[in-house]
Amino acid sequence: MKQEIEDRNYLKKQLMFQGGMAPSQVDCQEYEELLKILSAKSREDRPMNAGDAHKKLAMLMGGG
């Protein structure tokens, strides 16, 4: 339990100092939703599904 509290406090600290959020904004958010948001990756950084990878490879090989 102590670790979870420390994790939440650290997350709030990061959001306030690096994310520019006010403490009242941070307290109104759902913790799990904030974790999902913070761990979100750009489309380029996400793994490709097999179909898209095959299409991209075919285009690179000139099979378009």
C-alpha positions in Angstrom: 0.0 0.0 0.0 2.8 2.4 0.8 4.3 1.8 -2.6 1.0 2.7 -4.3 0.8 5.9 -2.4 4.4 6.8 -3.3 3.6 6.0 -6.9 0.6 8.3 -7.0 2.5 11.1 -5.3 5.4 10.7 -7.8 2.9 10.7 -10.7 1.3 13.9 -9.4 4.7 15.5 -9.0 5.6 14.6 -12.7 2.3 15.9 -13.9 2.6 19.2 -12.0 6.2 19.9 -12.8 6.6 18.4 -16.3 3.0 18.4 -17.5 2.1 21.9 -16.3 -1.0 20.6 -14.5 -2.3 22.3 -11.3 -2.6 20.1 -8.2 -6.4 20.5 -8.3 -6.4 19.1 -11.9 -4.3 16.2 -10.9 -6.5 15.3 -7.9 -9.6 15.2 -10.1 -8.2 12.6 -12.5 -8.5 8.9 -12.2 -5.1 7.3 -11.4 -5.5 4.4 -13.8 -6.5 6.7 -16.7 -3.5 8.9 -16.0 -1.3 5.9 -16.2 -2.8 4.9 -19.5 -2.3 8.4 -20.9 1.3 8.7 -19.7 2.2 5.3 -21.2 0.6 6.0 -24.6 2.9 5.8 -27.5 2.8 7.6 -30.8 1.6 5.6 -33.8 5.2 5.3 -35.1 6.3 3.9 -31.8 3.6 1.2 -31.5 4.1 -2.3 -32.9 2.5 -2.9 -36.3 0.0 -5.6 -36.9 1.0 -8.3 -39.3 -1.2 -7.0 -42.2 0.2 -3.5 -42.1 3.8 -4.8 -41.8 3.3 -7.0 -44.8 1.9 -4.0 -46.8 4.8 -1.8 -45.8 7.3 -4.5 -46.7 5.7 -5.1 -50.0 5.8 -1.3 -50.8 9.5 -1.2 -49.8 10.2 -4.1 -52.1 8.4 -2.5 -55.0 5.4 -4.8 -55.0 3.1 -2.0 -54.0 
